[in-house]
Amino acid sequence: MAARCREEALELARYDQNRVNLDQCRRFNQWLPQVRSYDLLAPRLATLQLARPVARWQVITLWLAAGFVLYAALAGRLSQTMGAMLLYSMLFSTILLFFVPERLYGTTIELLEGKVLRIVDALEQILVADELGLSEAAYFRVKENLEEARRELRQQIDLEHRRWR
């Protein structure tokens, strides 16, 4: 499990922190139930939510499709001026929607890194409490993997926050 956390941290570091990556969200959503299936991790990660794989293009496409259906339904009932106002308002709202941060409707890579960091923290708590009963060699190998994962995740999150200061 610690090695998987390390792999996840290194994989997430390859992507833009402010963007939603649908494949990574789906991958995390498949992995989280496996993580929760461990008896020692389940209570510690009970509040950890699944990722929301909703990308900007999906929101804008849905918005435009709904606007088109609305316009088609109302086209015969509206005056030409009202129809033009409806089209212009749809265009303007689509442009505004493009500038809404993706973290409001989807799970960005930065948020995924935070979720993986919570898993790393939970694993480290179990390791420190010596609830696993590992041999000394296995203990240090797991500890090394968790430290590497933590270091990578914290570095990526810290870099992203420094960028906006």
N, C-alpha and C positions, 0 to 999 in steps of 0.2 A: 504494500500500500504506500509506503514511504517513497519507493522508487517511482510509483505511478504519479505521486504528487510532484516529484522532481521533474518528470517528463512533462506533466501538464504545465508547470511553471515555465519550462524552457520553450514549450510550444506556444504558449500565450504571448511570450515576449516577442514573437515574430510579427505580431499584428498591431495595427493602429489602435491605441488605447481608447479613443473616443468613438470608435465605430462598432456597430453590431456585426458580428460574424456569425451567420446562421449555422454554419457547420460546427463551429466551436460551441455554440449554445446547445445544439442538439447533442453533441458529444458529452458535454457536461451533464445534460439532463438524463442521458443513459448511464452515466457513471455514478451520479448521486445516489440512486437507489441501491446500487451495489455497495457503496460506502456505508449507507445507513443499515445495510443488512448485518453488519458486524455489531454484536451485542454491546460492546464497549463504546462504540461511536454513536449509536442510535440516539441515546438521550442527549448527548452533547450537541448533536446536529439536528435536533428535532425542529428547530425554528428556521433552519436554512432552506430558503425557497429555491425552486427550480428557476432556471434562466428563462427569460422571455425572448424567444427568437423572432423578433419583429424588427424588420429593417426599414429604413427610410423609404426605399422604393416601394415597399408593400403598402405603407401608409398613404403615400402620394397616389399610388394606383387606385387604392380603395376610395380615396377622396375624389379623384377624377371620375371614377366609375359612378359613384353616388351622385355627383354633380351632373353628369351626363344623363343619368336616369331621371333626375329631378327636372332638368331642362327639357328633356323629351316629353315628360308627363305634363309640364306646364306650358310648353311652347305655344299651343293653340289658345290657351286661356289668358296669356299675358299680352300686354301691348308690346309693340316693337321696342319702346324705350325700356320697359321693365325687363324684357328678355335680354337686351344688351347689358343692362345693369347687373342682371344675374350672371351673365357670362363674365363680365369684368370682375365682379366680386369673387367668382370662382377662380379666375386667373390670379387675382391678387392674393387670395387666401392660400392658393397652391404655392405661390412664391414665399409667403410667410411660413407655411408649413415646412418648406425646405430648410428654413433656418432654425426650427425647433430642435434643441439638442436631442440626440438619439436616446440618451439615458432616460428620458421621460417616458418613452413607450417601449423600449427594448433594453436588453442587458448588454452593455458594452463590454469590451475586453477588460477594461479596468475593473468593472464590477465583477466579472468572472474571476479575475485575479484575487479580488477580495474574498470571494466565496472559497476559492482554493486555499487561500491563506487561513480561513477559519478551519478548514479541514486539517491543515498542517498544525495549527495550534492545538486542536483537539487530539491529534495523534501524539503531539509532543507532551501534552498533559498526561496521557496514558503511559507514555514511555517513562516520564520522570517519576510517576507514581509506581512504576515497576509492576503494572498490572498484567503485563504480557509474559513475564517470566522468561525472558530471552537470555541466551548465553551472552557472555561478555563481548565476544566478537560480533554477534548479531546485533547486540545493543548499540555498539559503536557504528556499525554499518547503517542501521536505521537512523541513528542520530545524525550521521553525516548527510544522509539523503534529505532529512527534514531541514537541516541547517542550510543546505544548498538551495532547496526549494524556497525556504523563507527568505534567504538573501536575494534570490532572483525576483521573487514577487515584490518584496519591499523596494528593491531597486527600481523596478518598472513603475510602481505606484508613485514612488518619490520623484522620479524623473518627470512623470506626467504632471504632478502638482507643482514642481519647480518651473515648468514651462509656462504656467499661467500666473506666476507671481510677478 
